[in-house]
Amino acid sequence: MKFIHLADLHLGKRVCEVSMLDDQIYILEQILGLVRQHRADAVLIAGDVYDRPAPPPEAVAVLDDFLTKLQALGTPCLLIPGNHDSGERLAFGAQLLDRAGVYLAPVFDGHVRTVELQDPYGPVQFTLLPFLRPVQVRRYFPEIAPGDYEGAVRAVLSTVPAEPGMRRVLLAHQFVTALGVPPERCESELASVGTLDNVDVSAFDGFDYVALGHIHGPQRIGRDTVRYAGSPLKFSFSEARHRKSVPLVTLGPKGQVEWELLPLTPKRDLREIRGSIASLLDPANRTHTGDYLHITLTDDAVMDAMNRVRAAYPNTLRLDFDNALTALAQAPVPVRQPALRAPLTLFAAFYEQQNGQPMDADMQALAREMLEDVGEGLR
């Protein structure tokens, strides 16, 4: 069985207030071409399908078109919500979509959905684990400690039946580490409040392949068969050096898993360039002028800089200067600045000042979950 592993589509995303929808349509068409070329038996989407819980209608139409074209190819699609998605919205019409070969993770109710697909070696069990927070899991597993992401995931996965010799694939959307080593991150991912949201990769032992979403850079976690697919497009300039791709995974008999990364080529790349305005505007130096650009000018002063730059590079998203004046402005100031503190640290200090005693472990976990929920609501 061959399947293509996608994640973090973020349909409806805007970068520097510029809509990426046209670029997302282009890259999804390219992915459909890879599905046809490699005769994939399934497509997996490991969360963050949309960029926000209430996506714009245009983004919904793009997903509808993509799923319809997969159905026309006869290619099943398995899909879970990520932390940017509304599980309720994504699960709408799930029973009807089943008939079209689109399998959605339902809203978490203490159980996890599994789907079986067949190949010449027998059944393959796909486990659809939606993005989970401990506060959701504790409703059904009260023994889970507040704020214990790993314990929550382990508890939920322990309920999934596993027949001996069954080939098993997991779709998950969590912050996964290997022996405490975190994945490489970038600016386009929302930093979590606190540091206890990680799930160790050992929680996924027993799965032949783990299709992860949540981190935008493609990478393995602990072993080759636990992978973040990464986002199919660059969503911040911290990703400028990423090479975007999608994993093509081939399952043979039990214990035999092969994979390769299929490169993706965007309609417009997202790049960083620097130099004097004369050199950048010289026609001999211009290449791929339609790309999304962060331009750094090294001139001391340039009149009407953005308009002049955009005349040659119309999709310039950000313009900075790096010269003697900016170097002087960035020089250390001999004034002691107060240290920036994390929101949870500030809340803990406020709580102790108001109550005359520090927060206990349960209160800390509750505060962390509340701050995470606030962060989700602000997006």
C-alpha positions, 0 to 999 in steps of 0.5 A: 500500500502506498500513501501520501502524507500531508499536514498543515495545509493552513487553507486561508492563510495570510502571510504579511496580510497577503492571501496565500489561497492562490498558491495553495490551490496551485500546490494542491494541484501539484499534489494531485499530480503526485497522487496520479503519478505514483498511484497512491492508494490513500492520502493522509492529512494530519491536521491544521487543514485550515488556518483558523477554526472559522475558515473563510468560504474560499478556503472551504471551497478549496478543500471541497475541490481537493477532496472531490478530485481525490474521490474522482481518482478513487483515492481514499482520504483520511483526515484529522483536525489540528490545533488550528481547526474546529473539530466540529466543523471538520466532522460535519457530514462525516457519515455521508463522506464515508461513502465517498472514501473521505474518513474524518476523525469525529469530535473526541468523545473518549474514543478514537476512530479507526479505519481499515483499508485493504491491500494484497497483504491484508488490512491496514488499520489507520488510527485517527487521533485528533489534536488533544489537550489534557482538559478534553481527555480528563472528562473521560480519563479522570486519572490523567494529571492536569496538563499531562499531554503525554499521559493523555495521549497514552491513555487514549491510544491504550483503548485502540484495539490492536490485533497481533500482526496487524499493520498500523498507521497513526495520524496525530497532531501533537508536539512530539519529542524524542528523549527530550529533544524537540523538533526544529521549529519556525516562526509560523508555528504558535509557541505553546504556553509552558513547556509541558505539552510534549509527547515522547515518541515512545508513546507511539510504539507499536505503530508501523508509521506515524503521520504527524502534523503540527511542525512546519519543517519536514523531519523525522522524530526518533525513527524514520517511520515517525515523521512530520510531513511539514507544510507544503508551502512556506508560511514565514521567512524563518522557513525560507531555507526549507525544502518542502516535500511530501512523504510517499510511504509504502507498506509491505508485509508487517515490519516492512516500511519504505518512504521517500520525500517527493519535492514540491515546487511552489508557484511563488517561492518565499525568499530573503535577499539583500544588497544595495538598491542599485544592485537589486534593481539592476536587470542583470541581477533580477531573477524570479521577481514574482516570488514573495520577498523579504528584502534588506537594503544596505544603503544608508538612505533610499527615498520612496524605497518600498515603491521603487522595490515593488516596481521590480519585485511586486510581491515584496512583503517586507523591507528592512535596512541594514546600514550604519544607522540601524547598527547604531540603533541596535547597539546595546544600551547601557540601561538595565531592562526588565526581563521578559517573563512568560505569561504563566510566570507572570500569572503565578507571581500575580496569584501569589501576590493576591493570595499570599501563597504560591499556586499548587500543581493543579492550579498551575496546570489549570492556569496553563490550559486557560492560557492555551485556550486564550491563545487559541481564541486570539488567532 
